[in-house]
Amino acid sequence: MDRIHIEKGSVQETLIIPLYGRKLCAEQFPTLYQDEYAARICQSIDYDFSKIEAKKNNAMYQFGGLEGAMREKDMIWEITDYLKDHPKAAVVNLGCGLNMTGRMADNGTCHIYNLDFPDVINSRNEIVPAGEREENIACDLNDFSWMDRIDASNGAVLYAAGVFHYFTMQQIKDMVIAMADRFPGGRLVFDAVGKFGRDVLMKGTLKNMGMRDVSGLFFVNSVSDLDGWSSKVKSVTRKSYMQGYYKLEDPNIKGIHRFLAGLCDSIAKMYIYRMEFQLAK
Ligand SMILES: C[S@@+](CC[C@H](N)C(=O)[O-])C[C@H]1O[C@@H](n2cnc3c(N)ncnc32)[C@H](O)[C@@H]1O
C-alpha cells in the first residue's frame, strides 16, 4: 500500500499533532499512557515528521504530547462511563482524524461512528478501515444530515477531541441545540480553551490553517457561558483537561510538566466539558 500523503497547511494536517503527540507520549511516559495504534499509523503516513521529531526531548514539546494523550484518556474515561449504563450506545467521534478512541473504549457491544471531512475519512479507510460495529462517515459537521446516520436507539455518547476550536461560537451553539434535540438521554464531551487560550495559544495553530482572525472562534471561560443554549441540555459540568481525570504520574514526568499543567487550568482554562441531554418526555 502507498503511504497516505498529508498536505502541509491543510485541515488534514491538524490531525498530525495529536497523533504524533500520542506516539511520543506512549514512548516517553509509558506508565501513564499506552497506545497500540499511534506509532503504526504514523508509519503509514507520508508526512515529514523530522522537524517535530528533532524536538522530542524538549520539555515543551513533550508537554504537547502529554496534552494529546491526556485528552485521549479523558475521552476514553467519559465513553466508558456512559457505556456502563448504555452498553449498546452509539459512540460518535466528531472530527476523528486518525484517533482510535472508539476502539480503545470498545466494550464489545457499542457501535462506533468516526466522522470527519471526506479526505480524512479516505485516509482513515486506507490506514485503519472500519472494523466490526464501526462506521466511518465522511461529512462536514456543520451539515447536520450526519445526525440521520447515527442509530441512537440505545443511547449516544458524542465526543470531540481538539475539534471545536475550529468552529465559530454560533456553529457550536447550533450543533449543540441540534444534538440535544436529536439525541435525548445522550452525552456530549468536548475540550475547549478560554478566551486567553484561544487568542494566544491557539492563534499559531489556526494561522497555519489560514485562519488569521480568531475573534469569532469558540471558547469557554466558565460553565455559565454555555447556560441557556437549549432547554434539552440537562446539565453542563467540566473537569481539568490535564489533571481532572488522572494524575500526571510517570517516572519521566518533570516539575516543568506539572507546572505547565497548572497553567493550562488557571490561564488557558483548558477543560473537558460534559453536557447531558434530557431524556425524551
Ligand atoms: C486537531 S484534529 C483532531 C483529530 C482527532 N480528534 C484527534 O484527537 O486526534 C481536528 C480534526 O477535526 C476535523 N474537522 C474540523 N472541522 C471539521 C468539520 N467542519 N467537519 C468535519 N471534521 C472537521 C479535521 O479534519 C481534523 O481531523
The ligand as an SDF file (V2000), in Angstrom:
LIG
                    3D

 27 29  0  0  0  0  0  0  0  0999 V2000
   -6.8540   18.6600   15.6780 C   0  0  0  0  0  0  0  0  0  0  0  0
   -7.6090   17.4190   14.6800 S   0  0  0  0  0  0  0  0  0  0  0  0
   -8.1370   16.2820   15.9590 C   0  0  0  0  0  0  0  0  0  0  0  0
   -8.3030   14.8980   15.4230 C   0  0  0  0  0  0  0  0  0  0  0  0
   -8.7240   13.8570   16.4810 C   0  0  0  0  0  0  0  0  0  0  0  0
   -9.9480   14.2010   17.1520 N   0  0  0  0  0  0  0  0  0  0  0  0
   -7.6170   13.5930   17.4760 C   0  0  0  0  0  0  0  0  0  0  0  0
   -7.8240   13.8030   18.6790 O   0  0  0  0  0  0  0  0  0  0  0  0
   -6.5490   13.1240   17.0600 O   0  0  0  0  0  0  0  0  0  0  0  0
   -9.1500   18.1860   14.1740 C   0  0  0  0  0  0  0  0  0  0  0  0
   -9.9900   17.2950   13.2660 C   0  0  0  0  0  0  0  0  0  0  0  0
  -11.2790   17.9320   13.0860 O   0  0  0  0  0  0  0  0  0  0  0  0
  -11.6710   17.7670   11.7410 C   0  0  0  0  0  0  0  0  0  0  0  0
  -12.6480   18.8080   11.4010 N   0  0  0  0  0  0  0  0  0  0  0  0
  -12.5030   20.1590   11.5630 C   0  0  0  0  0  0  0  0  0  0  0  0
  -13.6020   20.8000   11.1080 N   0  0  0  0  0  0  0  0  0  0  0  0
  -14.4740   19.8420   10.6730 C   0  0  0  0  0  0  0  0  0  0  0  0
  -15.7800   19.8710   10.0880 C   0  0  0  0  0  0  0  0  0  0  0  0
  -16.4230   21.0230    9.8660 N   0  0  0  0  0  0  0  0  0  0  0  0
  -16.3600   18.7020    9.7400 N   0  0  0  0  0  0  0  0  0  0  0  0
  -15.7110   17.5120    9.9460 C   0  0  0  0  0  0  0  0  0  0  0  0
  -14.4690   17.4230   10.5150 N   0  0  0  0  0  0  0  0  0  0  0  0
  -13.8550   18.5740   10.8560 C   0  0  0  0  0  0  0  0  0  0  0  0
  -10.3480   17.9110   10.9690 C   0  0  0  0  0  0  0  0  0  0  0  0
  -10.4230   17.3800    9.6620 O   0  0  0  0  0  0  0  0  0  0  0  0
   -9.3820   17.1230   11.8680 C   0  0  0  0  0  0  0  0  0  0  0  0
   -9.3120   15.7700   11.5440 O   0  0  0  0  0  0  0  0  0  0  0  0
  1  2  1  0
  2  3  1  0
  2 10  1  0
  3  4  1  0
  4  5  1  0
  5  6  1  0
  5  7  1  0
  7  8  2  0
  7  9  1  0
 10 11  1  0
 11 12  1  0
 11 26  1  0
 12 13  1  0
 13 14  1  0
 13 24  1  0
 14 15  1  0
 14 23  1  0
 15 16  2  0
 16 17  1  0
 17 18  1  0
 17 23  2  0
 18 19  1  0
 18 20  2  0
 20 21  1  0
 21 22  2  0
 22 23  1  0
 24 25  1  0
 24 26  1  0
 26 27  1  0
M  CHG  2   2   1   9  -1
M  END
$$$$
